[in-house]
Amino acid sequence: MALLEDVKPQLRISETNTAFNSEITGLIEAAKSDLDTKGVLKVDETDQLTIQAIVLYCKANFGYDNPEAERFLKIYESIANKLSQLREYNSYKITINASEQCAVIFDGEEKETDASGEVIFYSRPKNKVAYKIADGEIQYTDVTGDITISG
């Protein structure tokens, strides 16, 4: 419901006017779906850049005979393309916590943990991704979202 509250004022609709809520909610869901098709895996409804993209999508598609629709859509496309290129939006965060500072291999990439034993990798969705902590055995995990692995 928070996105509806973000979008309505941008469309010049008062909070108390509920006549367009269904249409606006549909546009918000369409914007999220469009971002997903562009490769944006994470649609954080509290992230200001994501909110701005959704607002622009709604402004471009709300109502009839909007002379600014094309301009709003062009700006939306620009932001959506940028989001799809940024690791924070197009990949999942994989946090690995080892018991000590050591080398960790995740999906073929090797990194050293920090002094507390933590290291962060980023990955697109995948099944059976191999990882190895220090001299331990090779293990596998599915990447379907942000995950934390302890070992």
LUMGU-798723 format. One record per atom (N, C-alpha, C): chain; atom name; x, y, z. Coordinates in nm, 4 decimals. Example, Ala and Ser with C-alpha at 12.3 -4.5 7.8 and 13.67 -1.06 7.14 Angstrom:
<rs>
+-------+------+----------+----------+----------+
| kette | atom |       xx |       yy |       zz |
+-------+------+----------+----------+----------+
|     A |    N |   1.3190 |  -0.5690 |   0.7800 |
|     A |   CA |   1.2300 |  -0.4500 |   0.7800 |
|     A |    C |   1.3200 |  -0.3300 |   0.7800 |
|     A |    N |   1.2850 |  -0.2250 |   0.7080 |
|     A |   CA |   1.3670 |  -0.1060 |   0.7140 |
|     A |    C |   1.2900 |   0.0030 |   0.7870 |
+-------+------+----------+----------+----------+
</rs>
This chain:
<rs>
+-------+------+----------+----------+----------+
| kette | atom |       xx |       yy |       zz |
+-------+------+----------+----------+----------+
|     A |    N |   0.0822 |  -0.1196 |   0.0000 |
|     A |   CA |   0.0000 |   0.0000 |   0.0000 |
|     A |    C |   0.0862 |   0.1255 |   0.0000 |
|     A |    N |   0.2111 |   0.1131 |   0.0452 |
|     A |   CA |   0.2993 |   0.2295 |   0.0542 |
|     A |    C |   0.3267 |   0.2900 |  -0.0835 |
|     A |    N |   0.3428 |   0.2066 |  -0.1832 |
|     A |   CA |   0.3677 |   0.2604 |  -0.3173 |
|     A |    C |   0.2480 |   0.3405 |  -0.3675 |
|     A |    N |   0.1299 |   0.2952 |  -0.3369 |
|     A |   CA |   0.0103 |   0.3699 |  -0.3757 |
|     A |    C |   0.0150 |   0.5097 |  -0.3155 |
|     A |    N |   0.0580 |   0.5172 |  -0.1911 |
|     A |   CA |   0.0698 |   0.6469 |  -0.1239 |
|     A |    C |   0.1807 |   0.7329 |  -0.1833 |
|     A |    N |   0.2833 |   0.6705 |  -0.2405 |
|     A |   CA |   0.3905 |   0.7443 |  -0.3080 |
|     A |    C |   0.3460 |   0.7941 |  -0.4452 |
|     A |    N |   0.2672 |   0.7137 |  -0.5150 |
|     A |   CA |   0.2309 |   0.7441 |  -0.6534 |
|     A |    C |   0.1163 |   0.8446 |  -0.6637 |
|     A |    N |   0.0149 |   0.8294 |  -0.5811 |
|     A |   CA |  -0.1039 |   0.9160 |  -0.5940 |
|     A |    C |  -0.0721 |   1.0653 |  -0.5954 |
|     A |    N |   0.0075 |   1.1179 |  -0.5031 |
|     A |   CA |   0.0360 |   1.2620 |  -0.5080 |
|     A |    C |   0.1089 |   1.3027 |  -0.6369 |
|     A |    N |   0.1907 |   1.2116 |  -0.6900 |
|     A |   CA |   0.2630 |   1.2412 |  -0.8145 |
|     A |    C |   0.1680 |   1.2493 |  -0.9348 |
|     A |    N |   0.0539 |   1.1844 |  -0.9217 |
|     A |   CA |  -0.0493 |   1.1903 |  -1.0264 |
|     A |    C |  -0.1502 |   1.3019 |  -1.0000 |
|     A |    N |  -0.1230 |   1.3797 |  -0.8958 |
|     A |   CA |  -0.2084 |   1.4918 |  -0.8549 |
|     A |    C |  -0.3459 |   1.4436 |  -0.8075 |
|     A |    N |  -0.3429 |   1.3306 |  -0.7344 |
|     A |   CA |  -0.4652 |   1.2735 |  -0.6786 |
|     A |    C |  -0.4526 |   1.2774 |  -0.5271 |
|     A |    N |  -0.5526 |   1.3290 |  -0.4598 |
|     A |   CA |  -0.5469 |   1.3402 |  -0.3142 |
|     A |    C |  -0.5529 |   1.2020 |  -0.2496 |
|     A |    N |  -0.4997 |   1.1940 |  -0.1298 |
|     A |   CA |  -0.4993 |   1.0680 |  -0.0547 |
|     A |    C |  -0.6401 |   1.0164 |  -0.0294 |
|     A |    N |  -0.7345 |   1.1082 |  -0.0105 |
|     A |   CA |  -0.8712 |   1.0680 |   0.0230 |
|     A |    C |  -0.9517 |   1.0212 |  -0.0982 |
|     A |    N |  -0.9062 |   1.0532 |  -0.2184 |
|     A |   CA |  -0.9748 |   1.0108 |  -0.3396 |
|     A |    C |  -0.9336 |   0.8671 |  -0.3707 |
|     A |    N |  -1.0272 |   0.7747 |  -0.3567 |
|     A |   CA |  -0.9980 |   0.6330 |  -0.3804 |
|     A |    C |  -1.0521 |   0.5833 |  -0.5145 |
|     A |    N |  -1.1093 |   0.6720 |  -0.5941 |
|     A |   CA |  -1.1732 |   0.6319 |  -0.7197 |
|     A |    C |  -1.0765 |   0.5662 |  -0.8177 |
|     A |    N |  -0.9488 |   0.6030 |  -0.8109 |
|     A |   CA |  -0.8517 |   0.5514 |  -0.9076 |
|     A |    C |  -0.7557 |   0.4493 |  -0.8465 |
|     A |    N |  -0.7795 |   0.4100 |  -0.7225 |
|     A |   CA |  -0.6864 |   0.3197 |  -0.6541 |
|     A |    C |  -0.6615 |   0.1904 |  -0.7313 |
|     A |    N |  -0.7662 |   0.1317 |  -0.7845 |
|     A |   CA |  -0.7522 |   0.0061 |  -0.8567 |
|     A |    C |  -0.6663 |   0.0243 |  -0.9819 |
|     A |    N |  -0.6909 |   0.1299 |  -1.0562 |
|     A |   CA |  -0.6132 |   0.1565 |  -1.1773 |
|     A |    C |  -0.4661 |   0.1825 |  -1.1425 |
|     A |    N |  -0.4428 |   0.2612 |  -1.0403 |
|     A |   CA |  -0.3059 |   0.2949 |  -1.0007 |
|     A |    C |  -0.2334 |   0.1714 |  -0.9491 |
|     A |    N |  -0.3013 |   0.0901 |  -0.8695 |
|     A |   CA |  -0.2408 |  -0.0335 |  -0.8193 |
|     A |    C |  -0.2036 |  -0.1255 |  -0.9351 |
|     A |    N |  -0.2894 |  -0.1327 |  -1.0352 |
|     A |   CA |  -0.2587 |  -0.2116 |  -1.1548 |
|     A |    C |  -0.1355 |  -0.1598 |  -1.2272 |
|     A |    N |  -0.1219 |  -0.0278 |  -1.2362 |
|     A |   CA |  -0.0041 |   0.0311 |  -1.3001 |
|     A |    C |   0.1226 |   0.0044 |  -1.2200 |
|     A |    N |   0.1113 |   0.0104 |  -1.0885 |
|     A |   CA |   0.2269 |  -0.0201 |  -1.0028 |
|     A |    C |   0.2727 |  -0.1635 |  -1.0258 |
|     A |    N |   0.1779 |  -0.2567 |  -1.0294 |
|     A |   CA |   0.2122 |  -0.3979 |  -1.0534 |
|     A |    C |   0.2697 |  -0.4172 |  -1.1929 |
|     A |    N |   0.2167 |  -0.3448 |  -1.2915 |
|     A |   CA |   0.2705 |  -0.3522 |  -1.4272 |
|     A |    C |   0.4135 |  -0.2992 |  -1.4318 |
|     A |    N |   0.4410 |  -0.1916 |  -1.3582 |
|     A |   CA |   0.5765 |  -0.1358 |  -1.3523 |
|     A |    C |   0.6731 |  -0.2370 |  -1.2917 |
|     A |    N |   0.6315 |  -0.3017 |  -1.1830 |
|     A |   CA |   0.7166 |  -0.4028 |  -1.1196 |
|     A |    C |   0.7439 |  -0.5180 |  -1.2160 |
|     A |    N |   0.6404 |  -0.5605 |  -1.2863 |
|     A |   CA |   0.6556 |  -0.6685 |  -1.3834 |
|     A |    C |   0.7492 |  -0.6277 |  -1.4967 |
|     A |    N |   0.7358 |  -0.5047 |  -1.5427 |
|     A |   CA |   0.8225 |  -0.4555 |  -1.6490 |
|     A |    C |   0.9677 |  -0.4499 |  -1.6025 |
|     A |    N |   0.9898 |  -0.4044 |  -1.4803 |
|     A |   CA |   1.1256 |  -0.4021 |  -1.4259 |
|     A |    C |   1.1825 |  -0.5438 |  -1.4198 |
|     A |    N |   1.0991 |  -0.6393 |  -1.3812 |
|     A |   CA |   1.1419 |  -0.7784 |  -1.3750 |
|     A |    C |   1.1841 |  -0.8289 |  -1.5131 |
|     A |    N |   1.1071 |  -0.7970 |  -1.6158 |
|     A |   CA |   1.1427 |  -0.8424 |  -1.7508 |
|     A |    C |   1.2702 |  -0.7761 |  -1.8011 |
|     A |    N |   1.3055 |  -0.6625 |  -1.7442 |
|     A |   CA |   1.4285 |  -0.5936 |  -1.7821 |
|     A |    C |   1.5491 |  -0.6451 |  -1.7033 |
|     A |    N |   1.5278 |  -0.7406 |  -1.6113 |
|     A |   CA |   1.6376 |  -0.7990 |  -1.5366 |
|     A |    C |   1.6584 |  -0.7423 |  -1.3977 |
|     A |    N |   1.5642 |  -0.6628 |  -1.3499 |
|     A |   CA |   1.5736 |  -0.6093 |  -1.2144 |
|     A |    C |   1.5144 |  -0.7143 |  -1.1203 |
|     A |    N |   1.6024 |  -0.7834 |  -1.0487 |
|     A |   CA |   1.5580 |  -0.8919 |  -0.9612 |
|     A |    C |   1.4990 |  -0.8419 |  -0.8311 |
|     A |    N |   1.5474 |  -0.7268 |  -0.7865 |
|     A |   CA |   1.5050 |  -0.6741 |  -0.6572 |
|     A |    C |   1.4275 |  -0.5449 |  -0.6771 |
|     A |    N |   1.2999 |  -0.5502 |  -0.6473 |
|     A |   CA |   1.2173 |  -0.4299 |  -0.6515 |
|     A |    C |   1.1884 |  -0.3940 |  -0.5061 |
|     A |    N |   1.2758 |  -0.3106 |  -0.4512 |
|     A |   CA |   1.2659 |  -0.2675 |  -0.3121 |
|     A |    C |   1.1726 |  -0.1468 |  -0.3061 |
|     A |    N |   1.0587 |  -0.1647 |  -0.2435 |
|     A |   CA |   0.9569 |  -0.0595 |  -0.2389 |
|     A |    C |   0.9938 |   0.0563 |  -0.1477 |
|     A |    N |   1.1099 |   0.0489 |  -0.0840 |
|     A |   CA |   1.1571 |   0.1606 |  -0.0021 |
|     A |    C |   1.2755 |   0.2323 |  -0.0670 |
|     A |    N |   1.3248 |   0.1786 |  -0.1773 |
|     A |   CA |   1.4387 |   0.2365 |  -0.2475 |
|     A |    C |   1.3921 |   0.3536 |  -0.3347 |
|     A |    N |   1.4516 |   0.4693 |  -0.3162 |
|     A |   CA |   1.4053 |   0.5900 |  -0.3848 |
|     A |    C |   1.4181 |   0.5823 |  -0.5364 |
|     A |    N |   1.5225 |   0.5192 |  -0.5877 |
|     A |   CA |   1.5375 |   0.5073 |  -0.7322 |
|     A |    C |   1.4296 |   0.4163 |  -0.7915 |
|     A |    N |   1.4002 |   0.3093 |  -0.7207 |
|     A |   CA |   1.2938 |   0.2177 |  -0.7641 |
|     A |    C |   1.1581 |   0.2874 |  -0.7591 |
|     A |    N |   1.1329 |   0.3599 |  -0.6514 |
|     A |   CA |   1.0066 |   0.4334 |  -0.6387 |
|     A |    C |   0.9927 |   0.5334 |  -0.7531 |
|     A |    N |   1.1004 |   0.6050 |  -0.7836 |
|     A |   CA |   1.0947 |   0.7038 |  -0.8915 |
|     A |    C |   1.0633 |   0.6377 |  -1.0250 |
|     A |    N |   1.1235 |   0.5222 |  -1.0504 |
|     A |   CA |   1.0943 |   0.4501 |  -1.1753 |
|     A |    C |   0.9464 |   0.4122 |  -1.1821 |
|     A |    N |   0.8919 |   0.3612 |  -1.0730 |
|     A |   CA |   0.7511 |   0.3201 |  -1.0700 |
|     A |    C |   0.6600 |   0.4415 |  -1.0868 |
|     A |    N |   0.6932 |   0.5505 |  -1.0210 |
|     A |   CA |   0.6142 |   0.6737 |  -1.0350 |
|     A |    C |   0.6127 |   0.7188 |  -1.1809 |
|     A |    N |   0.7273 |   0.7192 |  -1.2455 |
|     A |   CA |   0.7342 |   0.7632 |  -1.3853 |
|     A |    C |   0.6554 |   0.6706 |  -1.4775 |
|     A |    N |   0.6611 |   0.5405 |  -1.4511 |
|     A |   CA |   0.5825 |   0.4464 |  -1.5299 |
|     A |    C |   0.4341 |   0.4786 |  -1.5164 |
|     A |    N |   0.3922 |   0.5031 |  -1.3932 |
|     A |   CA |   0.2515 |   0.5346 |  -1.3675 |
|     A |    C |   0.2118 |   0.6670 |  -1.4330 |
|     A |    N |   0.2986 |   0.7675 |  -1.4231 |
|     A |   CA |   0.2682 |   0.8965 |  -1.4837 |
|     A |    C |   0.2569 |   0.8848 |  -1.6362 |
|     A |    N |   0.3365 |   0.7973 |  -1.6948 |
|     A |   CA |   0.3333 |   0.7798 |  -1.8404 |
|     A |    C |   0.2085 |   0.7058 |  -1.8867 |
|     A |    N |   0.1525 |   0.6225 |  -1.8000 |
|     A |   CA |   0.0425 |   0.5355 |  -1.8424 |
|     A |    C |  -0.0922 |   0.5661 |  -1.7785 |
|     A |    N |  -0.0987 |   0.6648 |  -1.6919 |
|     A |   CA |  -0.2239 |   0.6959 |  -1.6231 |
|     A |    C |  -0.3074 |   0.7936 |  -1.7060 |
|     A |    N |  -0.4347 |   0.7620 |  -1.7181 |
|     A |   CA |  -0.5278 |   0.8536 |  -1.7856 |
|     A |    C |  -0.5135 |   0.8518 |  -1.9369 |
|     A |    N |  -0.5853 |   0.9447 |  -1.9991 |
|     A |   CA |  -0.5867 |   0.9547 |  -2.1446 |
|     A |    C |  -0.5326 |   1.0897 |  -2.1872 |
|     A |    N |  -0.4824 |   1.0955 |  -2.3092 |
|     A |   CA |  -0.4385 |   1.2217 |  -2.3691 |
|     A |    C |  -0.3396 |   1.2972 |  -2.2815 |
|     A |    N |  -0.2400 |   1.2263 |  -2.2295 |
|     A |   CA |  -0.1370 |   1.2887 |  -2.1492 |
|     A |    C |  -0.0260 |   1.3370 |  -2.2432 |
|     A |    N |  -0.0110 |   1.4684 |  -2.2608 |
|     A |   CA |   0.0897 |   1.5186 |  -2.3543 |
|     A |    C |   0.2334 |   1.4903 |  -2.3083 |
|     A |    N |   0.2519 |   1.4585 |  -2.1807 |
|     A |   CA |   0.3857 |   1.4321 |  -2.1278 |
|     A |    C |   0.4175 |   1.2818 |  -2.1185 |
|     A |    N |   0.3261 |   1.1973 |  -2.1617 |
|     A |   CA |   0.3414 |   1.0526 |  -2.1463 |
|     A |    C |   0.4709 |   1.0017 |  -2.2089 |
|     A |    N |   0.5014 |   1.0447 |  -2.3280 |
|     A |   CA |   0.6211 |   0.9967 |  -2.3965 |
|     A |    C |   0.7487 |   1.0376 |  -2.3216 |
|     A |    N |   0.7509 |   1.1584 |  -2.2714 |
|     A |   CA |   0.8670 |   1.2069 |  -2.1956 |
|     A |    C |   0.8838 |   1.1259 |  -2.0666 |
|     A |    N |   0.7733 |   1.1021 |  -1.9940 |
|     A |   CA |   0.7808 |   1.0218 |  -1.8718 |
|     A |    C |   0.8276 |   0.8797 |  -1.9011 |
|     A |    N |   0.7776 |   0.8220 |  -2.0092 |
|     A |   CA |   0.8153 |   0.6857 |  -2.0448 |
|     A |    C |   0.9635 |   0.6778 |  -2.0808 |
|     A |    N |   1.0140 |   0.7775 |  -2.1486 |
|     A |   CA |   1.1553 |   0.7803 |  -2.1864 |
|     A |    C |   1.2442 |   0.7873 |  -2.0611 |
|     A |    N |   1.2057 |   0.8682 |  -1.9657 |
|     A |   CA |   1.2824 |   0.8793 |  -1.8410 |
|     A |    C |   1.2735 |   0.7478 |  -1.7627 |
|     A |    N |   1.1527 |   0.6903 |  -1.7581 |
|     A |   CA |   1.1355 |   0.5600 |  -1.6917 |
|     A |    C |   1.2288 |   0.4561 |  -1.7534 |
|     A |    N |   1.2298 |   0.4476 |  -1.8865 |
|     A |   CA |   1.3137 |   0.3486 |  -1.9564 |
|     A |    C |   1.4607 |   0.3689 |  -1.9216 |
|     A |    N |   1.5026 |   0.4927 |  -1.9118 |
|     A |   CA |   1.6412 |   0.5227 |  -1.8769 |
|     A |    C |   1.6745 |   0.4723 |  -1.7365 |
|     A |    N |   1.5877 |   0.4994 |  -1.6409 |
|     A |   CA |   1.6108 |   0.4534 |  -1.5038 |
|     A |    C |   1.6040 |   0.3008 |  -1.4968 |
|     A |    N |   1.5064 |   0.2414 |  -1.5639 |
|     A |   CA |   1.4919 |   0.0956 |  -1.5620 |
|     A |    C |   1.6158 |   0.0284 |  -1.6208 |
|     A |    N |   1.6674 |   0.0833 |  -1.7289 |
|     A |   CA |   1.7888 |   0.0257 |  -1.7890 |
|     A |    C |   1.9077 |   0.0380 |  -1.6948 |
|     A |    N |   1.9189 |   0.1497 |  -1.6260 |
|     A |   CA |   2.0282 |   0.1680 |  -1.5291 |
|     A |    C |   2.0141 |   0.0669 |  -1.4143 |
|     A |    N |   1.8921 |   0.0518 |  -1.3627 |
|     A |   CA |   1.8694 |  -0.0451 |  -1.2543 |
|     A |    C |   1.9099 |  -0.1855 |  -1.2979 |
|     A |    N |   1.8786 |  -0.2207 |  -1.4213 |
|     A |   CA |   1.9084 |  -0.3559 |  -1.4693 |
|     A |    C |   2.0584 |  -0.3801 |  -1.4834 |
|     A |    N |   2.1367 |  -0.2741 |  -1.4853 |
|     A |   CA |   2.2817 |  -0.2876 |  -1.4983 |
|     A |    C |   2.3544 |  -0.2851 |  -1.3643 |
|     A |    N |   2.2881 |  -0.2384 |  -1.2609 |
|     A |   CA |   2.3527 |  -0.2247 |  -1.1305 |
|     A |    C |   2.3438 |  -0.3541 |  -1.0501 |
|     A |    N |   2.4563 |  -0.3989 |  -0.9984 |
|     A |   CA |   2.4656 |  -0.5248 |  -0.9249 |
|     A |    C |   2.3672 |  -0.5321 |  -0.8082 |
|     A |    N |   2.3441 |  -0.4183 |  -0.7422 |
|     A |   CA |   2.2550 |  -0.4174 |  -0.6268 |
|     A |    C |   2.1111 |  -0.4503 |  -0.6643 |
|     A |    N |   2.0766 |  -0.4355 |  -0.7911 |
|     A |   CA |   1.9401 |  -0.4596 |  -0.8376 |
|     A |    C |   1.9277 |  -0.5848 |  -0.9241 |
|     A |    N |   2.0360 |  -0.6250 |  -0.9917 |
|     A |   CA |   2.0249 |  -0.7365 |  -1.0857 |
|     A |    C |   2.0879 |  -0.8660 |  -1.0344 |
|     A |    N |   2.1365 |  -0.8650 |  -0.9115 |
|     A |   CA |   2.1998 |  -0.9833 |  -0.8541 |
|     A |    C |   2.1559 |  -1.0005 |  -0.7090 |
|     A |    N |   2.1729 |  -1.1229 |  -0.6621 |
|     A |   CA |   2.1450 |  -1.1497 |  -0.5221 |
|     A |    C |   2.2759 |  -1.1439 |  -0.4432 |
|     A |    N |   2.2655 |  -1.0989 |  -0.3208 |
|     A |   CA |   2.3814 |  -1.0853 |  -0.2324 |
|     A |    C |   2.4012 |  -1.2162 |  -0.1570 |
|     A |    N |   2.5214 |  -1.2708 |  -0.1682 |
|     A |   CA |   2.5557 |  -1.3953 |  -0.1015 |
|     A |    C |   2.6592 |  -1.3616 |   0.0058 |
|     A |    N |   2.6198 |  -1.3718 |   0.1306 |
|     A |   CA |   2.7096 |  -1.3438 |   0.2423 |
|     A |    C |   2.7564 |  -1.4768 |   0.2997 |
|     A |    N |   2.8879 |  -1.4918 |   0.3069 |
|     A |   CA |   2.9433 |  -1.6141 |   0.3641 |
|     A |    C |   3.0182 |  -1.5776 |   0.4913 |
|     A |    N |   2.9798 |  -1.6425 |   0.5999 |
|     A |   CA |   3.0427 |  -1.6218 |   0.7303 |
|     A |    C |   3.1232 |  -1.7453 |   0.7660 |
|     A |    N |   3.2545 |  -1.7288 |   0.7673 |
|     A |   CA |   3.3430 |  -1.8368 |   0.8092 |
|     A |    C |   3.3786 |  -1.8144 |   0.9566 |
|     A |    N |   3.4327 |  -1.9156 |   1.0196 |
|     A |   CA |   3.4676 |  -1.9027 |   1.1612 |
|     A |    C |   3.5949 |  -1.8218 |   1.1822 |
|     A |    N |   3.6689 |  -1.7987 |   1.0746 |
|     A |   CA |   3.7935 |  -1.7219 |   1.0838 |
|     A |    C |   3.8256 |  -1.6614 |   0.9477 |
|     A |    N |   3.9259 |  -1.5777 |   0.9443 |
|     A |   CA |   3.9677 |  -1.5182 |   0.8174 |
|     A |    C |   4.0294 |  -1.6284 |   0.7315 |
|     A |    N |   3.9800 |  -1.6385 |   0.6076 |
|     A |   CA |   4.0275 |  -1.7452 |   0.5194 |
|     A |    C |   3.9871 |  -1.7151 |   0.3751 |
|     A |    N |   4.0278 |  -1.8026 |   0.2849 |
|     A |   CA |   3.9884 |  -1.7921 |   0.1450 |
|     A |    C |   3.8560 |  -1.8647 |   0.1245 |
|     A |    N |   3.7709 |  -1.8051 |   0.0408 |
|     A |   CA |   3.6416 |  -1.8659 |   0.0085 |
|     A |    C |   3.6267 |  -1.8640 |  -0.1432 |
|     A |    N |   3.5801 |  -1.9745 |  -0.1974 |
|     A |   CA |   3.5515 |  -1.9824 |  -0.3405 |
|     A |    C |   3.4014 |  -1.9980 |  -0.3554 |
|     A |    N |   3.3414 |  -1.9108 |  -0.4365 |
|     A |   CA |   3.1978 |  -1.9196 |  -0.4643 |
|     A |    C |   3.1789 |  -1.9071 |  -0.6143 |
|     A |    N |   3.1217 |  -2.0094 |  -0.6757 |
|     A |   CA |   3.0937 |  -2.0096 |  -0.8198 |
|     A |    C |   3.2193 |  -1.9757 |  -0.9009 |
|     A |    N |   3.3324 |  -2.0307 |  -0.8579 |
|     A |   CA |   3.4574 |  -2.0125 |  -0.9312 |
|     A |    C |   3.5346 |  -1.8855 |  -0.8977 |
|     A |    N |   3.4756 |  -1.7971 |  -0.8198 |
|     A |   CA |   3.5419 |  -1.6723 |  -0.7819 |
|     A |    C |   3.5991 |  -1.6871 |  -0.6416 |
|     A |    N |   3.7255 |  -1.6518 |  -0.6245 |
|     A |   CA |   3.7891 |  -1.6641 |  -0.4938 |
|     A |    C |   3.8084 |  -1.5267 |  -0.4316 |
|     A |    N |   3.7745 |  -1.5190 |  -0.3023 |
|     A |   CA |   3.7931 |  -1.3956 |  -0.2254 |
|     A |    C |   3.8422 |  -1.4323 |  -0.0861 |
|     A |    N |   3.9030 |  -1.3359 |  -0.0215 |
|     A |   CA |   3.9471 |  -1.3506 |   0.1171 |
|     A |    C |   3.8416 |  -1.2870 |   0.2071 |
|     A |    N |   3.8098 |  -1.3525 |   0.3172 |
|     A |   CA |   3.7159 |  -1.2940 |   0.4123 |
|     A |    C |   3.7825 |  -1.1775 |   0.4842 |
|     A |    N |   3.7011 |  -1.0943 |   0.5466 |
|     A |   CA |   3.7567 |  -0.9872 |   0.6296 |
|     A |    C |   3.7988 |  -1.0474 |   0.7638 |
|     A |    N |   3.8462 |  -0.9636 |   0.8532 |
|     A |   CA |   3.8972 |  -1.0113 |   0.9823 |
|     A |    C |   3.7917 |  -1.0867 |   1.0632 |
|     A |    N |   3.6653 |  -1.0546 |   1.0419 |
|     A |   CA |   3.5595 |  -1.1236 |   1.1173 |
|     A |    C |   3.5153 |  -1.2535 |   1.0502 |
|     A |    N |   3.5715 |  -1.2842 |   0.9322 |
|     A |   CA |   3.5362 |  -1.4078 |   0.8627 |
|     A |    C |   3.4238 |  -1.3926 |   0.7622 |
|     A |    N |   3.3884 |  -1.2687 |   0.7273 |
|     A |   CA |   3.2764 |  -1.2469 |   0.6344 |
|     A |    C |   3.3278 |  -1.2051 |   0.4970 |
|     A |    N |   3.2604 |  -1.2537 |   0.3949 |
|     A |   CA |   3.2890 |  -1.2152 |   0.2569 |
|     A |    C |   3.1569 |  -1.2109 |   0.1806 |
|     A |    N |   3.1483 |  -1.1214 |   0.0837 |
|     A |   CA |   3.0243 |  -1.1047 |   0.0072 |
|     A |    C |   3.0513 |  -1.1287 |  -0.1409 |
|     A |    N |   2.9640 |  -1.2076 |  -0.2000 |
|     A |   CA |   2.9640 |  -1.2313 |  -0.3435 |
|     A |    C |   2.8287 |  -1.1860 |  -0.3975 |
|     A |    N |   2.8194 |  -1.1702 |  -0.5286 |
|     A |   CA |   2.6918 |  -1.1395 |  -0.5934 |
|     A |    C |   2.6684 |  -1.2421 |  -0.7026 |
|     A |    N |   2.5436 |  -1.2836 |  -0.7184 |
|     A |   CA |   2.5122 |  -1.3878 |  -0.8154 |
|     A |    C |   2.3738 |  -1.3671 |  -0.8748 |
|     A |    N |   2.3607 |  -1.4049 |  -0.9985 |
|     A |   CA |   2.2299 |  -1.4150 |  -1.0615 |
|     A |    C |   2.1663 |  -1.5454 |  -1.0116 |
|     A |    N |   2.0382 |  -1.5642 |  -1.0316 |
|     A |   CA |   1.9749 |  -1.6896 |  -0.9879 |
|     A |    C |   2.0402 |  -1.8096 |  -1.0576 |
|     A |    N |   2.0736 |  -1.9100 |  -0.9780 |
|     A |   CA |   2.1355 |  -2.0320 |  -1.0303 |
|     A |    C |   2.1032 |  -2.1476 |  -0.9372 |
|     A |    N |   2.1103 |  -2.2685 |  -0.9911 |
|     A |   CA |   2.0941 |  -2.3894 |  -0.9113 |
|     A |    C |   2.2289 |  -2.4576 |  -0.8946 |
|     A |    N |   2.2486 |  -2.5176 |  -0.7799 |
|     A |   CA |   2.3685 |  -2.5963 |  -0.7495 |
|     A |    C |   2.4976 |  -2.5184 |  -0.7755 |
|     A |    N |   2.5117 |  -2.4069 |  -0.7077 |
|     A |   CA |   2.6335 |  -2.3269 |  -0.7176 |
|     A |    C |   2.7336 |  -2.3819 |  -0.6170 |
|     A |    N |   2.8531 |  -2.4104 |  -0.6649 |
|     A |   CA |   2.9570 |  -2.4670 |  -0.5796 |
|     A |    C |   3.0246 |  -2.3572 |  -0.4984 |
|     A |    N |   3.0532 |  -2.3908 |  -0.3725 |
|     A |   CA |   3.1326 |  -2.3014 |  -0.2884 |
|     A |    C |   3.2191 |  -2.3849 |  -0.1942 |
|     A |    N |   3.3287 |  -2.3221 |  -0.1518 |
|     A |   CA |   3.4216 |  -2.3894 |  -0.0623 |
|     A |    C |   3.4763 |  -2.2860 |   0.0345 |
|     A |    N |   3.4700 |  -2.3166 |   0.1623 |
|     A |   CA |   3.5205 |  -2.2279 |   0.2670 |
|     A |    C |   3.6498 |  -2.2880 |   0.3207 |
|     A |    N |   3.7589 |  -2.2126 |   0.3091 |
|     A |   CA |   3.8925 |  -2.2550 |   0.3549 |
|     A |    C |   3.9275 |  -2.3896 |   0.2913 |
|     A |    N |   3.9676 |  -2.4856 |   0.3727 |
|     A |   CA |   4.0060 |  -2.6181 |   0.3225 |
|     A |    C |   3.8917 |  -2.7185 |   0.3327 |
|     A |    N |   3.7709 |  -2.6687 |   0.3518 |
|     A |   CA |   3.6553 |  -2.7565 |   0.3668 |
|     A |    C |   3.6150 |  -2.8235 |   0.2369 |
|     A |    N |   3.5132 |  -2.9041 |   0.2476 |
|     A |   CA |   3.4582 |  -2.9748 |   0.1328 |
|     A |    C |   3.3830 |  -2.8781 |   0.0408 |
|     A |    N |   3.3768 |  -2.9121 |  -0.0855 |
|     A |   CA |   3.2944 |  -2.8358 |  -0.1793 |
|     A |    C |   3.1490 |  -2.8648 |  -0.1454 |
|     A |    N |   3.0700 |  -2.7572 |  -0.1339 |
|     A |   CA |   2.9279 |  -2.7698 |  -0.1059 |
|     A |    C |   2.8508 |  -2.6963 |  -0.2156 |
|     A |    N |   2.7199 |  -2.7131 |  -0.2148 |
|     A |   CA |   2.6374 |  -2.6531 |  -0.3193 |
|     A |    C |   2.5186 |  -2.5809 |  -0.2564 |
|     A |    N |   2.4758 |  -2.4757 |  -0.3234 |
|     A |   CA |   2.3572 |  -2.4026 |  -0.2801 |
|     A |    C |   2.2822 |  -2.3525 |  -0.4027 |
|     A |    N |   2.1540 |  -2.3326 |  -0.3861 |
|     A |   CA |   2.0728 |  -2.2704 |  -0.4906 |
|     A |    C |   2.0629 |  -2.1220 |  -0.4593 |
|     A |    N |   2.0786 |  -2.0402 |  -0.5603 |
|     A |   CA |   2.0673 |  -1.8959 |  -0.5429 |
|     A |    C |   1.9315 |  -1.8537 |  -0.5979 |
|     A |    N |   1.8384 |  -1.8254 |  -0.5036 |
|     A |   CA |   1.7040 |  -1.7826 |  -0.5422 |
|     A |    C |   1.6669 |  -1.6522 |  -0.4753 |
|     A |    N |   1.7634 |  -1.5944 |  -0.4052 |
|     A |   CA |   1.7431 |  -1.4701 |  -0.3335 |
|     A |    C |   1.8697 |  -1.4403 |  -0.2547 |
|     A |    N |   1.8690 |  -1.3314 |  -0.1799 |
|     A |   CA |   1.9811 |  -1.3007 |  -0.0924 |
|     A |    C |   1.9942 |  -1.4154 |   0.0089 |
|     A |    N |   2.1166 |  -1.4636 |   0.0283 |
|     A |   CA |   2.1351 |  -1.5716 |   0.1253 |
|     A |    C |   2.2590 |  -1.5470 |   0.2102 |
|     A |    N |   2.2591 |  -1.6086 |   0.3272 |
|     A |   CA |   2.3742 |  -1.6087 |   0.4150 |
|     A |    C |   2.4109 |  -1.7534 |   0.4414 |
|     A |    N |   2.5392 |  -1.7824 |   0.4219 |
|     A |   CA |   2.5901 |  -1.9172 |   0.4437 |
|     A |    C |   2.6894 |  -1.9101 |   0.5582 |
|     A |    N |   2.6727 |  -1.9964 |   0.6547 |
|     A |   CA |   2.7665 |  -2.0045 |   0.7658 |
|     A |    C |   2.8450 |  -2.1334 |   0.7549 |
|     A |    N |   2.9734 |  -2.1242 |   0.7835 |
|     A |   CA |   3.0513 |  -2.2460 |   0.7736 |
|     A |    C |   3.1813 |  -2.2385 |   0.8452 |
+-------+------+----------+----------+----------+
</rs>
